Amino acid sequence: MDKKYNWEEPQFLCWWEDTIGVYTEKELYQTYKETNLYDDDVDNWVGYSTYSNNVVLNTFQKVLDYLKENEDCNLNTKFINHNMSIVRVI
C-alpha cells in the first residue's frame, strides 16, 4: 500500500457496490461528493455493534460524527444504508 496513515486522524473502511477503500473524512467527501451519499433526504443509516444497542441516524454526516466521537464502540459499529457500509478502523 502506498498510503501513509495518520493514527491521530479517524480512518473509515467503506465498501460501496464493487468499491472498497480506507478513507479519511476529507477523502470520503472528495471521492463521493458528486453522488447522493451526502444528501439529507436518504433512508436511515443503521449501525450494528456487538457492544451497544443499534443506532439509527438519518444522514451520512451524522454517521461520520458518531464514529468520530463515540469512543466506547466506534471501532466496532458498522453502519449500513442500502449498498454502502462503513466502519471506523483507526
N, C-alpha and C positions, 0 to 999 in steps of 0.2 A: 504494500500500500504506500502510496506517495503522500498521503495526507498526514499532517502532524496534528496531534490533538492537544488542546489546552485543557488540562484536567480541572481547571477552575471555571470553565465555561460549559454549561449544560450541552450535552450532545444527545440527539434523538435518532433512534433507528426507526426508519419508516419504510413501509412497503405498500406500494400502490400498483395494483394490477401486476405487471411484469417488471416493475422497477423497485429496487431496494437500495438503500443507502444510509449512511450516517451523516447527519447534518447538524449544524448549529441553528439557532433560531433565524439568524440573518440568512444563512444559506437556504433554509427552507423557504423563506419569503422570496428570495431571488429566483429560486427554481420553480416555485408554484404560484407566483403572484398573478399570472395570466389565466389560471384555472379557477374553478369555483371553490377551491379549498378555503379561501378567506372570506367567502360570502357569509352574511349573517342569517340568511334565510334557508339554511340547510337543516336536515334532520339532526337529531341529537347524537352526540358522541357518547358512547357508553364505555366507562372504564372498569376493567375487571382486575381484581387483586386478590391474592390468597391471604393478605394480611389486613384487609379492611373491607367494608361494605362497598358495593358497586357505586360508581359515581356517574351521574348523567350531567353533561354540560352541553350548551347549545351553540357554541362557536369553537372553531379551531384555536383561536387566540386564547380562549378560556382554558382549553386543554393544555396549551403550552404554559400558561401561567400556573396552572395546577401542578404540572410536572416539575416546574422550576421551584415552586415554593413549598410543596408538601414533602418535607424531609422524611417523614415516617414511612411512607410507602411508595415514593415516586419512582424508585428503580424497579418496582415490581408491578406497576399498574400499566396495563395495556389498554389503550383506547381504540375503539373500532367505530367506523362510520362507513357503511356500505363496503366499498372495495379498498379502503385505506385503513392501515393500522399504524399506530405509533407507540413507542415505549422509550422512556429515557434510559440511556445506557451509561452516561457519565454525568 
